C-alpha cells in the first residue's frame, strides 16, 4: 500500500505540451522504477505530456510553477546572486508551504537549472537527491554552481560520468552516484515494428532496398546538430544514391530549421529527405531506420537517442560529445565515434556502413544485446538500491511548531522564525493543522531567526526588504537631482572675469571699438 511507502516528491523543471524533452523522459523513467519503492508525487510547472503519463501510471501530480536558474547550467559568475534573487521572491515562500503540506520523506530534483526545490527542502531538513542530466559549462566560474549544488543536496546523481565530472576533486564528490537510463523495449510492442517500417517508408515513397539514415531529436536547435547531419548527407549525394534521410524532431528555432530546409532544397535532394515532427511512440520511427546518427554539437549529458537506436538493433554513428562517447564505448562502438563537428569524418563512417548491408546487420544485432547488458533495467535497479542505502530513514517532522504561547515558528535552516501575524502565516499557504505543539524547552533548542512578516505585494514577487530599500532610494534625491533643484550661483572666478570684461581697463583695447587685436 502507498501508506507503507516513504513519500517522494519529484520536481520536473518542464512539462511540455507537444513533445517530451530528454530530461523529462528520463525523470519519468526514473519515476517508474522509484514508484516500486516510494509513494511518488510528480510536481510539474504546468499540464503536459509527462503529467498525463504520470497519472496513467497511477502517480499523483501537483501543478506548481517554479522559476529556473540557468546561471547554474551556464557556469555564470552571477549564479550566487541569481539564487539569492530567486529566494527573495514570493514563490519561494509558497514553495516552503507546499513542502510542509505534502510532508515528503525525500525530494528528487532534476537538472541543474532547477535549484529552488532543493534549496527549500534542504532548509527544512528534508533529504535531497539532485540529478545532473546535463553537463555544466566548463567556465572559470563553474565552481559557484558546483558549490551551490553540493550545499543543497544529500546525493548528487548523474546520468553519466560526464555530468558528474565537475564534482571531481570537490568536497561534493563523495555524494555522487551514477543512475544509468535504460530503454523498456518490452513495452513498445516489438511485433508491430515491421508494420511501422513499411508504413513510414511508404509515406515517403521509399523502398525496403533503400538505406534510411535517421536523425532524432526532441527539440531541434543549432546545438543539436541538424546542420552537420545534412552536410554529411550532401557529401554522400553521388557515392550513395540509395541512401535516404529521415529527420524527426520538433523545431524550436524556426530560423535555423528553415535554413536547414533551404540547404536540402538547394542541393536538389528533397526527394531523399523525409521530415516528421516529434514522435512520442519512438518505435514507429526507429523501425523505419537502418542507421542512426547523433550529430549533437553540445556536450550531451547522456545521449538517449544513441541508446534507443542501439536498443532497436541499429548501428549508431555519433559525435564524441559528452555522454555520447561513454555510451558508444561501453557498448563496443568506439569505432563509430567521430570528433565533434567533423562532417567529413561523419560522412566517411556512414559510407562505410552504407556499402555493406551485412555489416549493418551484424553491428545492429550486437548493439541490441550490448545496450541491454550495459544499460538494462537491472543495472538501474542496482544503482537505485545504492541510492536507498545512502538516504536516512524516512520521516518528516513538521517544521511548523509552537510552544505554550500563541506564536507559530517555522524551523528553517535550524532556526526558529516567528510569524508576526496570522496574515503572514496564511498568505504563504501554510495551514494551522500542520503546526506541532512542543515544550518551550524544546523550542529553545533552536536559535531565534528573523521574523516572517506580511508580504506587502504578492503579485510583484519582490521581498519586503527590497521594497523598503527601493522606497528609501526613491524618496532620497540623487546628487544630480539636488544640483538641478539648487539655485544657480555664479562662481567667484566667473564673476571676476565678467567684471573685467564689462569694464575694460586702459591696458586692454576693446575689440568692438578698434577691431581685432594684432
Secondary structure, DSSP 4 states (H G I P E B T S, - for coil): -GGGSEEEEEE-S---SS---HHHHHHHHHHHHHTTTEEEEEEESS-SHHHHHHHHTT-EEEE------HHHHTT-TTHHHHHHHHHTSHHHHHHHHHHHHHT-SEEEEESTT--HHHHHHHHTT-EEEEEE-SPPP--TTHHHHHHHHHHT-SEEEESSHHHHGGGTTSGGGGGEEE------GGGS-GGGHHHHHHHHHHHHT--TTSEEEEEEEEEE-GGG-HHHHHHHHHHTTTT-TTEEEEEEEEES-HHHHHHHHHHHHHHT-GGGEEEE---SSHHHHHHH-SEEEE---S-BSS-HHHHHHHHTT-EEEEE--BHHHHHHHHTT-GGGEE-TT-HHHHHHHHHHHHT-HHHHHHHHHHHHHHHHHHH-HHHHHHHHHHHHHHSPPP----SEEE-SSS-EEEEETTEEEEBSSHHHHHTTT--GGG-EE--HHHHTTSEE---BPPPS-TTTT--HHHHHHHHHHHHS--HHHHHHHSPP---HHHHHHHHHHHS--TTS--HHHH-S--
